[in-house]
Amino acid sequence: MIQQTLVRLNDPYTRFLPPQAYRQLLLQTQGQQVDVGRGTLSHSGDPMVAKALELLSTKISNARHVQ
């Protein structure tokens, strides 16, 4: 029923993906975004947050040098 409705739209950019195909598309197209967010989180005063940010920043910096 959904597919018939979409066909009637006559829109070349609209298509129906069954749930399994949609999940597969998500797996193939998802990326990762890394954002340290130091300016926001470091103001919490929590030493564990500050240490986590320091470790994350170092890891990101090291990864950039490898590429």
N, C-alpha and C positions, 0 to 999 in steps of 0.2 A: 504494500500500500504506500509506504513512504517513497519507494523508488518510482512508482507511477506518478506520484505528486511532483517529484523532482523533475521527471521527464517533461511534464507539462510546463514547467518553468522555462524550458528552452534556454537555460543558462549554461554555457560551456564551462564555467568555473565552479558550479555546484555539483557535488556528487555525494552519494551515500556510501559510507564505509561501515561494514558490519563491525561489531565491537572488537573482534579479534584483529581485523585489519587495521582498525584505528589504534589499538595498543601497539601493534607492530610499527606503525608509522611514527608513533611517539618515541619508541625506542630508537628508531633510526635517525630521528631529527633532533632529539634533545641534546643540548649542550650544557656546559657548566659555566656559571658565572661566579667569579670569586671577587668578593669585595670586602676589604678589611674593615672599613667603617670605623677607623680609629677615632675620628673626631666626635662621633656620637657615643660609642660605647665606653671609651676610656674615662669619661666624666662620671661614670657610676661610682668610682672610688673602690670598686671591688677588686682586690688584688688578684683573684683568680681570673677575672675577665681581662685584666691588664696582662697577665702572663699568657693567657690564651691568644690574645691579640699579638703579643710579641712573637710567640711561636709561629702563628699563622703568617705573619709578615715575613719572617725569616724563611719559611717554607716557600712562599710565593717568590721571594727574591731569588732563592736558590734555583727554583724551577725556571725562572726567566733566563738565568745564566746558562742553563743546560741547553735551552732551545737555541 
